[in-house]
Amino acid sequence: MTQNLPNQRTHAVVIGCSLAGLFTARVLSDHFDQVTILERDVVNDHPESRRGQPHTRHLHGLLAQGFRIIKDLFPDLEDSLVKGGAIISDMGEAIRWYHFDGYKKQFTSGLHAVSVSRIFLEWNIRQYVTQLPNVTIQSSCAVRGLAVNDERTRVLGVHVVSGNDGAAETTLDADLVVDATGRGSSAGKWLEHLGYDRPPEDEVKVGVGYATRLYRRRENDLVGAKLVMISPTPPTQKHMSFLFPVENDRWIVSAGGWLGDHPPTDESEYLEFIRRLPVSDVYDVVRRAEPLSDVFTYKFPSSLRRRYEKLTRFPEGYLVLGDAIASFNPIYGQGMTSAAMQVQALDRLLRQQAPLTGLWRPFFQRIATVVDIPWQMAACEDFRYPETVGKKPAMTDLTNAYLTKVHRATQHDPVVYAQFLKVMNLMAPPTSLMHPKIVWRVLRGS
Ligand SMILES: Cc1cc2nc3c(=O)[nH]c(=O)nc-3n(C[C@H](O)[C@H](O)[C@H](O)COP(=O)(O)OP(=O)(O)OC[C@H]3O[C@@H](n4cnc5c(N)ncnc54)[C@H](O)[C@@H]3O)c2cc1C
């Protein structure tokens, strides 16, 4: 193992080749001579859901902020997505969204959404990253731990087990190691093993269950909108369903429920779950559509946030990001955008020539700021259900009382809806909904 010079930027290792890992490698390729992504699964050159990321089979909505950052990171990506059949549309016009007992008003919002399957999005991004001359993806490589100096103050690389039989263990040197291994990250365990504290965790138990199916999409399946979202009115209703168009003329449909009230997987019961939603927009499409897949399920017990910013000791040369830091209730569609924003924060720090020594402090502080807003937005909504367990953000009930009026105003007032969409898409701060112009319209409406 080389005792690398502090602050040299020769080689970076990214653990995990899902979206957060790919975003990270793209950014680090601007700052390091060489970047290696290590992925435990076999990574094939086609869109697929791997063993290490089963959630990628489910419907994924990308917020406008995430789309904006991704387009910056990957010029031409939008073109290749569209060529491959992704649908780009104006969010206000495209979404038929039933929420709080009414449809939100459809209008031209200027916010653009891409509707595409998660696996196709990742494959396009992976192709881009694969073509970067200084990035290498090594698949079937599981990282088993961190290699450190004698004092255990600096990470010098990673211990890797590669190949199908897992027999060959090697150590790979790196000036920086970024852990993008998702919610199941072993970072806490590895840190503890080296004599550091695990990060404290915040958890909001939501008991969400998803069931997803693909269907063939035909021209006139849905008239007057491109996608449908049916959200519940808490606390009495707990079920949702979203129907999004994706590439290859398919619909992806996810149905879900909070707090253990989960959709069934049996074909007819699944349809019945969708039929019983308060409006029939999703049911009207899927009851006639040809199914193209089984019904896949996913259980998501809790939103989980690891507070690395609270640690006072941390090894140099090591960072953690993506779902490994914050895994949000997926119903709000924040995870990919949060990962993109975190990677953008890392890029900005490195562009400011922040030395690698000590980088972890400003990095985790910035990540905490990035995560704060989506975390609080998701938690606030989840605490509308009294059975939700966890740390309730301050003023949740008051905020929710006002947001209920906002939701109702979005059904008739495009100005309020426009602002709400910007906040939901992390393009504007939640406080902007408290601007007197918006408050007046919200209260007038109610
Ligand atoms: C059901 C569901 C629906 C979702 N819907 C949305 C949505 O609508 N919108 C949205 O923005 N987000 C959504 N998300 C979140 C989104 O999927 C994630 O935020 C996104 O995939 C980024 O995750 P990640 O790259 O940090 O981690 P992951 O996708 O979990 O990837 C981690 C990777 O690390 C690899 N790995 C793990 N351990 C090791 C190791 N030791 N060595 C090497 N490799 C390793 C794994 O194999 C995997 O490839 C949803 C999540 C779920 C669960």
The ligand as an SDF file (V2000), in Angstrom:
LIG
                    3D

 53 58  0  0  0  0  0  0  0  0999 V2000
  -39.2520    1.7300   -4.3520 C   0  0  0  0  0  0  0  0  0  0  0  0
  -38.4060    2.9540   -4.5900 C   0  0  0  0  0  0  0  0  0  0  0  0
  -38.8620    3.9280   -5.4580 C   0  0  0  0  0  0  0  0  0  0  0  0
  -38.0960    5.0950   -5.6310 C   0  0  0  0  0  0  0  0  0  0  0  0
  -38.6160    6.0900   -6.4080 N   0  0  0  0  0  0  0  0  0  0  0  0
  -37.8900    7.2170   -6.5980 C   0  0  0  0  0  0  0  0  0  0  0  0
  -38.3930    8.2720   -7.4090 C   0  0  0  0  0  0  0  0  0  0  0  0
  -39.5280    8.2410   -7.8880 O   0  0  0  0  0  0  0  0  0  0  0  0
  -37.5940    9.3500   -7.6210 N   0  0  0  0  0  0  0  0  0  0  0  0
  -36.3430    9.4530   -7.0580 C   0  0  0  0  0  0  0  0  0  0  0  0
  -35.6570   10.4620   -7.2880 O   0  0  0  0  0  0  0  0  0  0  0  0
  -35.8480    8.4710   -6.2730 N   0  0  0  0  0  0  0  0  0  0  0  0
  -36.5730    7.3720   -6.0200 C   0  0  0  0  0  0  0  0  0  0  0  0
  -36.0700    6.3710   -5.2360 N   0  0  0  0  0  0  0  0  0  0  0  0
  -34.6920    6.5220   -4.7050 C   0  0  0  0  0  0  0  0  0  0  0  0
  -33.6640    6.2210   -5.7960 C   0  0  0  0  0  0  0  0  0  0  0  0
  -33.8380    4.9180   -6.3020 O   0  0  0  0  0  0  0  0  0  0  0  0
  -32.2200    6.3690   -5.2330 C   0  0  0  0  0  0  0  0  0  0  0  0
  -32.1070    7.6130   -4.5940 O   0  0  0  0  0  0  0  0  0  0  0  0
  -31.2140    6.2740   -6.3660 C   0  0  0  0  0  0  0  0  0  0  0  0
  -31.2800    5.0100   -6.9540 O   0  0  0  0  0  0  0  0  0  0  0  0
  -29.7750    6.5430   -5.8970 C   0  0  0  0  0  0  0  0  0  0  0  0
  -29.3750    5.5470   -5.0500 O   0  0  0  0  0  0  0  0  0  0  0  0
  -27.8400    5.2360   -4.7660 P   0  0  0  0  0  0  0  0  0  0  0  0
  -27.0780    5.2480   -6.0360 O   0  0  0  0  0  0  0  0  0  0  0  0
  -27.3740    6.1120   -3.6590 O   0  0  0  0  0  0  0  0  0  0  0  0
  -27.9020    3.7620   -4.1580 O   0  0  0  0  0  0  0  0  0  0  0  0
  -28.4110    2.3610   -4.8180 P   0  0  0  0  0  0  0  0  0  0  0  0
  -29.2720    2.6110   -6.0070 O   0  0  0  0  0  0  0  0  0  0  0  0
  -28.9690    1.5950   -3.6940 O   0  0  0  0  0  0  0  0  0  0  0  0
  -27.0720    1.7060   -5.3340 O   0  0  0  0  0  0  0  0  0  0  0  0
  -26.0520    1.2340   -4.5060 C   0  0  0  0  0  0  0  0  0  0  0  0
  -25.0810    0.4450   -5.3880 C   0  0  0  0  0  0  0  0  0  0  0  0
  -23.9530    0.0710   -4.5990 O   0  0  0  0  0  0  0  0  0  0  0  0
  -23.6390   -1.2930   -4.8680 C   0  0  0  0  0  0  0  0  0  0  0  0
  -22.9410   -1.8250   -3.6850 N   0  0  0  0  0  0  0  0  0  0  0  0
  -23.4680   -1.9690   -2.4400 C   0  0  0  0  0  0  0  0  0  0  0  0
  -22.5180   -2.4300   -1.6000 N   0  0  0  0  0  0  0  0  0  0  0  0
  -21.3780   -2.5680   -2.3150 C   0  0  0  0  0  0  0  0  0  0  0  0
  -20.0550   -2.9830   -1.9840 C   0  0  0  0  0  0  0  0  0  0  0  0
  -19.7280   -3.3470   -0.7440 N   0  0  0  0  0  0  0  0  0  0  0  0
  -19.1130   -3.0030   -2.9560 N   0  0  0  0  0  0  0  0  0  0  0  0
  -19.4310   -2.6160   -4.2320 C   0  0  0  0  0  0  0  0  0  0  0  0
  -20.6760   -2.2150   -4.5900 N   0  0  0  0  0  0  0  0  0  0  0  0
  -21.6430   -2.1730   -3.6440 C   0  0  0  0  0  0  0  0  0  0  0  0
  -24.9830   -1.9510   -5.1380 C   0  0  0  0  0  0  0  0  0  0  0  0
  -24.8630   -3.1520   -5.8210 O   0  0  0  0  0  0  0  0  0  0  0  0
  -25.6690   -0.8320   -5.9460 C   0  0  0  0  0  0  0  0  0  0  0  0
  -25.3540   -0.9380   -7.3090 O   0  0  0  0  0  0  0  0  0  0  0  0
  -36.8390    5.2310   -4.9810 C   0  0  0  0  0  0  0  0  0  0  0  0
  -36.3700    4.2340   -4.1230 C   0  0  0  0  0  0  0  0  0  0  0  0
  -37.1680    3.1220   -3.9060 C   0  0  0  0  0  0  0  0  0  0  0  0
  -36.6920    2.1140   -2.9080 C   0  0  0  0  0  0  0  0  0  0  0  0
  1  2  1  0
  2  3  1  0
  2 52  2  0
  3  4  2  0
  4  5  1  0
  4 50  1  0
  5  6  2  0
  6  7  1  0
  6 13  1  0
  7  8  2  0
  7  9  1  0
  9 10  1  0
 10 11  2  0
 10 12  1  0
 12 13  2  0
 13 14  1  0
 14 15  1  0
 14 50  1  0
 15 16  1  0
 16 17  1  0
 16 18  1  0
 18 19  1  0
 18 20  1  0
 20 21  1  0
 20 22  1  0
 22 23  1  0
 23 24  1  0
 24 25  2  0
 24 26  1  0
 24 27  1  0
 27 28  1  0
 28 29  2  0
 28 30  1  0
 28 31  1  0
 31 32  1  0
 32 33  1  0
 33 34  1  0
 33 48  1  0
 34 35  1  0
 35 36  1  0
 35 46  1  0
 36 37  1  0
 36 45  1  0
 37 38  2  0
 38 39  1  0
 39 40  1  0
 39 45  2  0
 40 41  1  0
 40 42  2  0
 42 43  1  0
 43 44  2  0
 44 45  1  0
 46 47  1  0
 46 48  1  0
 48 49  1  0
 50 51  2  0
 51 52  1  0
 52 53  1  0
M  END
$$$$
